[in-house]
C-alpha cells in the first residue's frame, strides 16, 4: 500500500488511523490515571491494595477533594524566589544552631554568643552567592530583618569581627 495520492485515499487513511489514534489516546489517559491513583492514595493514607479497582471518576474526585482541602499556606500565590528560599533555609539553620549550641557546650558561652550574633547579623542580608545585598562593607539593610523564633542580637558595635573573606 503506497502513500495516498488522491483525496479519497486520504479520507480512507484517516478512517483507518482514527481507531489507532483513539486507542493510543485512551492508553495515555489510563496510564496517567494509574499514576495519579498511585500518588493520591498514599497522600490520603489509604492502602493501594484495598483500592485496586477504582473507577476513573473516583480517582479524579479523590484528587480534586485532596487539592481543595490543602491549606492555603502550602499553595502560595507567588512562588518564592531562590534568594527567599536561601534566606529561609539560612535562618532555619541559624535558629537550630541557636538552640543546640548552648546545649552541647562545645564553645565557651561568650564565644557562642558572639558567633550567633555574627551569624544573625549576616542572616539579615544573606544572598545565595554568599555576598551581602547592596554594599559589601556597610551594615545589613533594615528591609530584611531576621524572622526565626529567636530574636537576633544587635549588630556588633565595632567592625572588628574576624571574617574569612
Secondary structure, DSSP 8 states (H G I E B T S, - for coil): -----SHHHHHHHHHHHHHHHHHHHHHHHHHHHHHHHHHHHHHHT--TTTTSS--HHHHHHHHHHHHHHS-GGGS-SS---HHHHHHHHHHHHHHHHHHHHHHHT-S-HHHHHHHHHHHHHHHTTB-TTS-BSS-SSS---TTS---SSS------SSS------
